Amino acid sequence: MQMRFLFVNFIISSILLSNLFADARTKEIEKEIQRLEKTEDIVKKEIDKNEDLLKKIEKEKKELSEQKENLKKMVEDIKKTRYKNLAKAFEAMDPEMAGEKISKMDDPKKAAFILYNMKARKAGAVLNNVDPKRVSQIVKILTDLKNRK
């Protein structure tokens, strides 16, 4: 009988210890869940902050892109105005002098843009006085310009 008492006592002790360990483990798990929930909240806040930052960056990128396009248009307008003014100056020159200056230009594109903005009759008179090699370069550029439009 004493053996039976010891065995029952052992089983009860085992169950109690088992419950104690289970309670301790349950408390550990609950603490871990609370820690993970806090971490989840922190991560969600960081994600929201980063999403807001990303939206702000995308908005600024769009604004910068629009400003870049506006600047490109302004530069193009300035170039057009500049070439128109140069064309007027070349139109006022003697065709021989203008042809000589056009022949000496380093960039045939600039020469072509000037001639493009001149009146056709004046441009023709100037081209009659330009170096033949340069004329072929300029005519090619002018042809490409007219084909684009």
C-alpha positions in Angstrom: 0.0 0.0 0.0 2.8 2.3 0.8 4.1 1.7 -2.7 0.8 2.6 -4.1 0.7 5.8 -2.1 4.2 6.7 -3.3 3.2 6.0 -6.9 0.1 8.2 -6.6 2.0 10.9 -4.9 4.6 10.7 -7.7 1.9 11.0 -10.4 0.3 14.0 -8.6 3.7 15.7 -8.2 4.5 15.1 -11.8 1.1 16.6 -12.8 1.7 19.6 -10.6 5.2 20.1 -11.9 4.0 19.6 -15.4 1.3 22.3 -14.8 3.8 24.6 -13.2 6.1 24.2 -16.3 3.1 24.6 -18.6 2.1 27.8 -16.8 5.7 29.1 -16.9 5.9 28.2 -20.6 2.5 29.9 -21.2 3.7 33.1 -19.6 6.9 33.0 -21.7 4.8 32.5 -24.8 2.5 35.4 -23.8 5.5 37.7 -23.2 6.9 36.7 -26.6 3.6 37.4 -28.3 3.5 40.8 -26.6 7.1 41.5 -27.7 6.3 40.4 -31.3 3.1 42.6 -31.3 5.2 45.6 -30.2 7.8 44.8 -32.9 5.0 44.5 -35.5 3.6 47.9 -34.5 7.1 49.4 -34.8 7.6 47.8 -38.3 4.1 49.0 -39.4 5.0 52.5 -38.4 8.3 52.4 -40.2 6.6 51.0 -43.3 4.0 53.9 -43.2 6.8 56.4 -42.7 8.7 54.9 -45.7 5.6 54.9 -47.9 5.0 58.5 -47.1 8.7 59.3 -47.8 8.4 57.4 -51.1 5.3 59.3 -52.1 7.1 62.6 -51.3 10.1 61.5 -53.3 8.0 60.5 -56.3 6.1 63.8 -56.2 9.4 65.7 -56.1 10.8 63.6 -58.9 7.7 64.4 -61.0 8.1 68.1 -60.2 11.8 68.0 -61.1 11.0 66.2 -64.4 8.5 68.9 -65.2 11.0 71.6 -64.4 13.6 69.9 -66.5 11.2 69.8 -69.5 10.4 73.5 -68.9 14.1 74.3 -68.9 14.6 72.3 -72.1 11.8 74.3 -73.8 13.3 77.5 -72.5 16.7 76.6 -73.8 15.2 75.7 -77.2 13.3 79.0 -77.3 16.5 80.9 -76.4 18.5 79.0 -79.1 15.7 79.7 -81.7 15.7 83.4 -80.7 19.5 83.5 -80.9 19.6 81.9 -84.3 16.9 84.2 -85.6 18.9 87.2 -84.3 22.1 85.8 -85.9 20.2 85.2 -89.1 19.1 88.9 -89.2 22.7 89.9 -88.7 23.9 87.7 -91.5 21.1 88.9 -93.8 22.3 92.5 -93.2 25.9 91.5 -94.2 27.2 91.5 -97.7 26.6 87.9 -99.1 30.3 87.4 -99.8 31.3 88.4 -96.2 28.5 86.3 -94.7 29.5 83.3 -96.9 33.1 83.7 -95.7 32.0 83.7 -92.1 29.8 80.7 -92.6 32.7 78.8 -94.3 34.9 79.4 -91.2 32.4 78.2 -88.7 33.5 75.1 -86.8 30.1 73.6 -86.4 28.1 73.1 -89.7 24.9 72.7 -87.6 25.2 76.2 -86.3 25.7 77.5 -89.8 22.7 75.5 -91.0 20.5 76.9 -88.2 21.5 80.4 -89.1 20.7 79.8 -92.8 17.5 78.1 -91.9 16.3 81.2 -90.1 17.3 83.5 -93.0 15.0 84.5 -95.8 15.4 82.0 -98.6 16.7 84.5 -101.2 19.4 85.9 -98.8 20.4 82.4 -97.6 20.8 81.4 -101.3 23.0 84.4 -101.9 25.1 83.6 -98.9 25.4 79.9 -99.8 26.8 80.9 -103.2 29.8 82.3 -101.3 30.4 79.4 -99.0 33.1 76.7 -99.4 31.6 73.9 -101.5 32.5 71.2 -98.9 30.8 73.2 -96.2 27.8 73.7 -98.5 27.2 70.0 -98.9 27.4 69.5 -95.1 25.0 72.4 -94.5 22.5 71.3 -97.2 22.4 67.8 -95.7 21.6 69.3 -92.2 19.0 71.7 -93.7 17.4 68.8 -95.6 17.2 66.7 -92.3 15.6 69.8 -90.6 13.0 70.2 -93.2 12.2 66.5 -93.3 11.6 66.5 -89.5 9.0 69.2 -89.9 
